[in-house]
Amino acid sequence: MVPAYDDPLIWEGHASMIKETARQLPPGTKPDAVVCCVGGGGLGAGVMVGCKAVGWDDVPLIAMETHGSNCFYQALSVNPGPFGPSAQLPPREIELLHDTQYDVNYVKLPKLTSRASSLGASWASPGAVKMALDRVGGVKSVCISDEMGMKASFAFADEHKILVELACATTLASAYSPVLFNKLVPPKPPGQRRTVVYIVCGGFKVSLAELEEFRKLVEADLSDAWEVLCNGERWSIPK
């Protein structure tokens, strides 16, 4: 009855933050990327609408998800676009669907296994998928582990004294991993700085107790690297 993410009115509301951001940056400054988390794609669609309104349609959007809740990533993979010229078939357990209004494919996940419950949509908005496929600046669709997001959550709390839920920490993961950041936003020539906008959202579904649990889970993970997916590529990012 009242969609949480699949409606242009919701996208327009989210778009206002990009207009505010453009006013806050120094005159003439255009960011090298905008980073946000995506679930069903409502926030991402709003960012894309806002970027178009302020002349940032050529600015890359980095859309962050977790491995256990990546319906947007899966939807992009089954359409010609960021993943390559040919659409890919989803894994057998994932239902492939087609939206006639926007003429795009999308998927329905059978279950969600991520702790990032704010990203807990089983399917992505076809309108958001269509915008992502058509963007001049393109979209880098990225999936990380819950644990990598968890590490960013307590690093952000230590640095800024702000608690953010795991969905938002997924957005922030590259800010605390120089290797991942450089892969997503390639360095400029010496002497030139990169300007990146991070959409920091969501502080309701988190507590100090949960943050401490996150810290223990990260410390218990003895692997040497994080597995990160980006537009069909698989990266191993050192911890």
Secondary structure, DSSP 4 states (H G I P E B T S, - for coil): ---SSSSHHHHHHHHHHHHHHHHHSPTT---SEEEEE-SSSHHHHHHHHHHHHTT-TTSPEEEEEETTB-HHHHHHHTSSBTTBSSPPPPPTTSEEEEETTTTEEEEE-S----S-GGG--SS--HHHHHHHHH-SS-EEEEEE-HHHHHHHHHHHHHHHS----HHHHHHHGGGG-HHHHHHHSPPPSTT----EEE-----SS--HHHHHHHHHHHHH---SEEEEEETTEEEEEE-
